[in-house]
Amino acid sequence: MASRIKTPLPQIAPDHGARHVAIIMDGNGRWAKKRLLPRIAGHRAGVDAVRRIARVARELGLECLTLYAFSSENWKRPAEEVSDLMGLLRHFIQADLEEFHANGVRLQVIGDYRVLEPSLVDLIEGAMTRTAGNDGPTIAIALNYGAQDELVRMAQTLARQVQAGEISADAIGRAQVEAALDTASLPPLDLLIRTSGELRLSNFMLWQAAYAELYFTDTLWPDFDGEALARALAAFKQRDRRFGGL
């Protein structure tokens, strides 16, 4: 039977005010290159970093942690690398599901994941069903996700509702848009982190990030840990969030 994993608490109290943190997990390839290792070694190390961060989410007081695992643009990568990434995803779910469940974690997936290989889709949906009743933090994995694609799918959903007479076009507002997004069941995004020193959002959570705080770090994703996340949350706590007001 899986047991609850104890991890050292990062040195920050969970009163930072952030409910939902999202991370663009960048730098696996550069981490491997620096060590003269194949790219797959970097991706494996990146999965280990996911485990570390997921384990401290509760201790840091987060309600939701969203991780950008595979973008809709990542299909442009070599077929062998895509296959390796899907294999790592499959292994991650199979190996870690019971630990997450034992720790009360609720797994969610955002993005058009249903286009993946059918057995992997079944595995993903089984994991979400298995953890659906848990009351701990939500770990949301972005798979085959792109914010522009998400917005297109949202517009199509609302257009179909208008066409079916379920709502009028004039009734569409922010609430209706957000209800049709992949993140409808998640808290509003407070903090978006990108690792590896890149300074762009790369088609990630464009609607949700409208008033999120942005935090960029040179740390490569495989080296990111609970202390690094704690530093980001400490920085978030110092931000003056006015949401357009004074």
SVG drawing of the C-alpha trace seen along z (x, -y; Angstrom):
<svg xmlns="http://www.w3.org/2000/svg" viewBox="-33 -54 62 56">
<polyline fill="none" stroke="black" stroke-width="0.4" points="0.0,0.0 1.3,-3.5 2.3,-5.6 2.3,-9.3 5.7,-10.7 7.4,-13.0 9.6,-15.8 11.6,-18.6 9.5,-21.7 10.8,-24.7 11.4,-27.7 8.3,-29.7 5.0,-29.7 1.9,-28.9 0.5,-32.5 1.9,-33.8 -1.6,-34.2 -1.2,-32.1 -3.9,-29.5 -2.9,-28.4 0.6,-28.3 1.5,-27.2 5.0,-26.3 6.4,-26.2 8.9,-23.4 11.8,-24.4 15.4,-23.4 15.5,-19.6 17.5,-19.4 20.0,-22.0 20.4,-20.2 21.3,-17.0 23.6,-18.8 25.6,-20.4 26.2,-16.9 26.9,-15.4 23.9,-13.2 21.1,-12.4 18.0,-14.5 15.9,-11.7 18.1,-11.8 17.1,-15.4 13.4,-14.5 13.8,-11.7 15.4,-14.2 12.5,-16.6 10.0,-13.9 11.9,-13.6 11.5,-17.4 7.8,-17.0 7.7,-14.5 9.6,-16.8 7.4,-19.8 4.1,-17.8 5.2,-16.5 5.6,-19.9 2.5,-21.5 0.4,-20.8 3.1,-21.9 3.4,-25.2 -0.4,-25.8 -1.2,-25.5 -4.7,-24.5 -3.6,-23.9 -0.3,-23.3 -0.5,-23.3 2.5,-21.9 3.1,-22.4 4.2,-18.9 3.6,-18.7 2.5,-21.5 0.5,-21.3 3.6,-22.5 5.8,-19.8 4.6,-17.4 7.2,-19.2 10.0,-17.5 11.6,-14.3 9.3,-11.3 11.7,-9.4 11.7,-12.2 7.9,-12.5 7.7,-8.7 10.1,-8.9 8.0,-11.7 4.8,-9.7 6.6,-6.7 7.7,-8.8 4.2,-10.1 2.8,-6.6 5.4,-5.4 4.9,-8.5 1.1,-7.7 1.6,-4.0 4.4,-4.5 3.1,-7.5 -0.6,-7.3 -1.0,-5.4 1.3,-7.8 -0.6,-10.8 -3.9,-9.2 -2.5,-8.3 -1.5,-12.0 -5.0,-13.2 -3.9,-14.7 -6.5,-15.2 -5.1,-14.8 -6.5,-16.8 -5.5,-17.2 -5.9,-20.3 -5.5,-20.3 -6.7,-18.2 -5.3,-14.9 -8.0,-12.7 -6.0,-12.7 -3.2,-10.7 -2.8,-6.9 -6.1,-5.3 -4.4,-3.2 -2.7,-6.3 -6.0,-8.2 -7.6,-5.3 -4.7,-5.5 -5.1,-9.3 -8.8,-9.1 -8.5,-6.3 -6.1,-8.3 -8.4,-11.3 -11.3,-9.1 -9.2,-7.4 -8.3,-10.7 -11.5,-12.7 -12.8,-12.5 -9.6,-13.6 -9.6,-16.8 -5.9,-17.7 -4.1,-20.0 -4.9,-19.6 -2.1,-18.7 -3.1,-19.7 -1.0,-18.4 -1.1,-20.3 -1.0,-17.7 -1.2,-18.5 -2.1,-22.0 -1.8,-25.3 -3.6,-28.4 -4.6,-29.6 -6.0,-26.1 -7.9,-26.3 -9.4,-29.6 -10.5,-28.3 -12.1,-25.3 -13.8,-27.6 -15.2,-29.8 -16.5,-26.7 -18.2,-25.5 -19.9,-28.8 -20.9,-29.0 -22.5,-25.6 -24.4,-26.7 -25.7,-29.8 -26.6,-27.7 -28.5,-25.3 -30.4,-28.1 -29.0,-27.4 -27.6,-30.9 -27.8,-34.1 -24.7,-35.8 -25.4,-38.9 -25.3,-36.7 -21.7,-35.7 -19.4,-37.3 -16.3,-36.5 -18.1,-33.9 -19.3,-32.0 -15.8,-32.1 -14.1,-30.8 -16.7,-28.0 -15.8,-26.8 -12.0,-26.8 -10.0,-23.7 -9.3,-25.3 -13.0,-25.8 -12.7,-23.6 -9.4,-25.2 -8.9,-28.3 -7.9,-31.6 -4.2,-31.6 -2.1,-33.6 1.5,-32.9 3.1,-31.7 6.7,-30.5 9.1,-29.8 12.4,-28.0 15.6,-28.1 15.8,-31.9 13.5,-32.2 11.2,-35.3 8.0,-34.3 4.8,-32.4 5.0,-30.1 1.3,-29.8 0.6,-28.8 -2.6,-29.9 -2.9,-33.2 -6.4,-34.0 -5.7,-32.8 -2.4,-34.8 -4.2,-38.1 -3.6,-39.2 -1.2,-36.5 2.2,-37.5 5.1,-36.3 8.3,-34.9 11.3,-33.9 14.3,-32.0 17.5,-30.8 17.2,-27.5 16.8,-24.6 13.7,-22.5 15.5,-19.3 17.3,-21.5 14.0,-23.1 13.0,-22.0 10.9,-22.9 13.3,-25.6 13.1,-27.2 9.3,-27.1 9.4,-28.6 11.6,-31.5 9.1,-32.1 6.2,-32.2 8.2,-34.6 8.6,-36.9 4.9,-36.6 4.1,-37.6 6.0,-40.9 4.0,-41.8 1.5,-44.6 -1.5,-43.1 -3.9,-45.9 -5.9,-44.3 -6.1,-47.6 -7.0,-49.6 -5.0,-52.0"/>
</svg>
